[in-house]
Amino acid sequence: MLNMLTLLQGMSTGDGLAIGLAIVGGGLSVLGAGIGIGLIGGRMTEAMARQPEEGQTIQTAAIILAVFIEGVALFGLVIAFMRSAA
């Protein structure tokens, strides 16, 4: 905690704003990914309940979509924190 306070004391107002906005951007990125994966999981469950014989195909497609969403969320986090470091 002491190191964090020392870091924050040496920053200017613009640096603090950039870090704050990076935290908000990273949080929004993670929140969007959580909502997206939750929707995929819910719709996957509904689809498997309606057509149990297609369960494996539906599950595979849902996992692939979840991986794409996680990739976009990670990309959003990286961009947000790169912008704050520059």
Backbone as CSV, one residue per row, in Angstrom:
resi,resn,N_x,N_y,N_z,CA_x,CA_y,CA_z,C_x,C_y,C_z
1,MET,0.825,-1.190,0.000,0.000,0.000,0.000,0.865,1.247,0.000
2,LEU,1.971,1.188,0.718,2.848,2.345,0.788,3.442,2.660,-0.579
3,ASN,3.789,1.630,-1.359,4.328,1.853,-2.689,3.297,2.516,-3.591
4,MET,2.029,2.150,-3.463,0.967,2.738,-4.258,0.809,4.220,-3.924
5,LEU,0.878,4.558,-2.627,0.758,5.960,-2.232,1.928,6.778,-2.760
6,THR,3.115,6.225,-2.724,4.279,6.915,-3.257,4.136,7.140,-4.755
7,LEU,3.624,6.155,-5.459,3.404,6.277,-6.897,2.379,7.367,-7.198
8,LEU,1.285,7.386,-6.444,0.223,8.357,-6.694,0.646,9.776,-6.353
9,GLN,1.537,9.967,-5.393,1.979,11.303,-5.026,2.832,11.935,-6.111
10,GLY,3.509,11.129,-6.904,4.379,11.669,-7.942,3.686,11.923,-9.267
11,MET,2.381,11.696,-9.340,1.664,11.847,-10.608,1.051,13.231,-10.726
12,SER,0.869,13.647,-11.970,0.133,14.879,-12.216,-1.346,14.549,-12.378
13,THR,-2.180,15.574,-12.540,-3.622,15.370,-12.659,-3.970,14.574,-13.907
14,GLY,-3.290,14.812,-15.010,-3.565,14.087,-16.246,-3.254,12.611,-16.138
15,ASP,-2.209,12.272,-15.390,-1.870,10.865,-15.195,-2.953,10.144,-14.415
16,GLY,-3.455,10.786,-13.385,-4.511,10.180,-12.583,-5.778,9.973,-13.389
17,LEU,-6.096,10.938,-14.253,-7.277,10.814,-15.101,-7.120,9.657,-16.082
18,ALA,-5.926,9.522,-16.652,-5.680,8.434,-17.604,-5.795,7.081,-16.920
19,ILE,-5.258,6.954,-15.719,-5.342,5.691,-15.001,-6.789,5.397,-14.595
20,GLY,-7.507,6.419,-14.166,-8.910,6.236,-13.803,-9.751,5.795,-14.982
21,LEU,-9.533,6.419,-16.128,-10.279,6.026,-17.324,-9.886,4.628,-17.792
22,ALA,-8.620,4.250,-17.612,-8.196,2.893,-17.970,-8.885,1.869,-17.084
23,ILE,-9.043,2.189,-15.811,-9.733,1.273,-14.904,-11.195,1.142,-15.306
24,VAL,-11.834,2.250,-15.652,-13.232,2.200,-16.091,-13.349,1.407,-17.399
25,GLY,-12.443,1.649,-18.345,-12.470,0.919,-19.615,-12.242,-0.569,-19.428
26,GLY,-11.309,-0.923,-18.562,-11.072,-2.335,-18.281,-12.267,-2.982,-17.609
27,GLY,-12.894,-2.255,-16.691,-14.084,-2.781,-16.028,-15.241,-2.988,-16.991
28,LEU,-15.439,-2.050,-17.904,-16.498,-2.196,-18.900,-16.224,-3.367,-19.838
29,SER,-14.963,-3.566,-20.161,-14.593,-4.684,-21.024,-14.915,-6.016,-20.355
30,VAL,-14.572,-6.139,-19.087,-14.841,-7.375,-18.352,-16.345,-7.556,-18.131
31,LEU,-17.049,-6.457,-17.842,-18.487,-6.538,-17.641,-19.192,-6.998,-18.916
32,GLY,-18.791,-6.450,-20.041,-19.385,-6.865,-21.316,-19.121,-8.329,-21.624
33,ALA,-17.918,-8.785,-21.318,-17.603,-10.205,-21.549,-18.434,-11.102,-20.640
34,GLY,-18.609,-10.699,-19.402,-19.415,-11.495,-18.479,-20.868,-11.592,-18.916
35,ILE,-21.417,-10.486,-19.370,-22.797,-10.497,-19.861,-22.916,-11.366,-21.107
36,GLY,-21.966,-11.219,-22.017,-22.004,-12.000,-23.253,-21.906,-13.498,-23.011
37,ILE,-20.998,-13.899,-22.153,-20.839,-15.327,-21.873,-22.052,-15.854,-21.101
38,GLY,-22.614,-15.025,-20.232,-23.832,-15.430,-19.535,-24.993,-15.658,-20.488
39,LEU,-25.130,-14.778,-21.475,-26.186,-14.954,-22.473,-25.952,-16.209,-23.307
40,ILE,-24.703,-16.454,-23.675,-24.396,-17.662,-24.445,-24.748,-18.908,-23.629
41,GLY,-24.371,-18.919,-22.356,-24.666,-20.075,-21.512,-26.161,-20.308,-21.348
42,GLY,-26.916,-19.238,-21.167,-28.357,-19.378,-21.023,-29.029,-19.880,-22.280
43,ARG,-28.635,-19.313,-23.408,-29.236,-19.747,-24.673,-28.800,-21.166,-25.032
44,MET,-27.567,-21.523,-24.660,-27.101,-22.882,-24.919,-27.941,-23.885,-24.132
45,THR,-28.214,-23.556,-22.876,-29.016,-24.452,-22.046,-30.423,-24.616,-22.601
46,GLU,-31.018,-23.506,-23.054,-32.358,-23.577,-23.654,-32.344,-24.436,-24.921
47,ALA,-31.329,-24.241,-25.754,-31.260,-24.998,-27.007,-31.046,-26.485,-26.751
48,MET,-30.219,-26.807,-25.759,-29.983,-28.220,-25.451,-31.224,-28.869,-24.834
49,ALA,-32.026,-28.086,-24.117,-33.257,-28.632,-23.550,-34.284,-28.916,-24.649
50,ARG,-34.270,-28.108,-25.690,-35.227,-28.306,-26.781,-34.806,-29.434,-27.716
51,GLN,-33.501,-29.542,-27.958,-32.995,-30.571,-28.867,-31.822,-31.300,-28.211
52,PRO,-32.088,-32.246,-27.356,-31.005,-32.937,-26.641,-30.045,-33.693,-27.566
53,GLU,-30.549,-34.136,-28.717,-29.682,-34.886,-29.632,-28.603,-34.005,-30.263
54,GLU,-28.789,-32.698,-30.272,-27.804,-31.767,-30.824,-26.943,-31.129,-29.734
55,GLY,-26.983,-31.699,-28.536,-26.298,-31.102,-27.396,-24.808,-30.904,-27.597
56,GLN,-24.128,-31.889,-28.150,-22.676,-31.785,-28.338,-22.316,-30.684,-29.335
57,THR,-23.073,-30.583,-30.407,-22.818,-29.550,-31.414,-23.070,-28.163,-30.843
58,ILE,-24.140,-28.019,-30.093,-24.475,-26.728,-29.491,-23.416,-26.327,-28.472
59,GLN,-22.969,-27.284,-27.679,-21.966,-27.000,-26.658,-20.641,-26.573,-27.291
60,THR,-20.252,-27.240,-28.361,-19.010,-26.890,-29.045,-19.085,-25.471,-29.609
61,ALA,-20.204,-25.132,-30.230,-20.367,-23.784,-30.787,-20.360,-22.735,-29.681
62,ALA,-20.981,-23.039,-28.550,-21.025,-22.086,-27.440,-19.634,-21.861,-26.859
63,ILE,-18.841,-22.906,-26.758,-17.480,-22.752,-26.233,-16.634,-21.910,-27.174
64,ILE,-16.769,-22.122,-28.463,-16.015,-21.330,-29.437,-16.413,-19.860,-29.347
65,LEU,-17.712,-19.587,-29.233,-18.161,-18.200,-29.093,-17.648,-17.569,-27.803
66,ALA,-17.638,-18.330,-26.714,-17.134,-17.803,-25.444,-15.648,-17.470,-25.539
67,VAL,-14.897,-18.275,-26.262,-13.470,-18.001,-26.449,-13.271,-16.706,-27.237
68,PHE,-14.081,-16.495,-28.254,-13.982,-15.247,-29.011,-14.312,-14.037,-28.142
69,ILE,-15.319,-14.158,-27.301,-15.680,-13.052,-26.417,-14.565,-12.769,-25.417
70,GLU,-13.969,-13.806,-24.862,-12.856,-13.619,-23.933,-11.669,-12.953,-24.625
71,GLY,-11.425,-13.311,-25.878,-10.341,-12.686,-26.619,-10.573,-11.200,-26.821
72,VAL,-11.792,-10.830,-27.143,-12.109,-9.417,-27.323,-11.998,-8.670,-26.000
73,ALA,-12.428,-9.289,-24.902,-12.319,-8.658,-23.585,-10.855,-8.457,-23.199
74,LEU,-10.034,-9.450,-23.448,-8.609,-9.317,-23.145,-7.979,-8.230,-23.999
75,PHE,-8.365,-8.153,-25.259,-7.868,-7.099,-26.136,-8.278,-5.732,-25.597
76,GLY,-9.513,-5.608,-25.128,-9.973,-4.346,-24.553,-9.183,-3.957,-23.319
77,LEU,-8.873,-4.936,-22.466,-8.069,-4.653,-21.278,-6.666,-4.191,-21.645
78,VAL,-6.067,-4.864,-22.601,-4.701,-4.502,-23.015,-4.674,-3.095,-23.593
79,ILE,-5.622,-2.771,-24.454,-5.673,-1.430,-25.045,-5.908,-0.378,-23.965
80,ALA,-6.808,-0.653,-23.023,-7.100,0.311,-21.968,-5.854,0.594,-21.124
81,PHE,-5.122,-0.434,-20.761,-3.959,-0.220,-19.910,-2.742,0.261,-20.692
82,MET,-2.678,0.000,-21.976,-1.598,0.569,-22.786,-1.797,2.067,-22.941
83,ARG,-3.044,2.496,-23.102,-3.341,3.911,-23.248,-3.031,4.677,-21.968
84,SER,-3.214,4.021,-20.816,-2.944,4.712,-19.556,-1.441,4.801,-19.287
85,ALA,-0.670,3.845,-19.815,0.770,3.854,-19.581,1.491,4.832,-20.491
86,ALA,0.878,5.180,-21.632,1.529,6.075,-22.595,1.462,7.517,-22.166
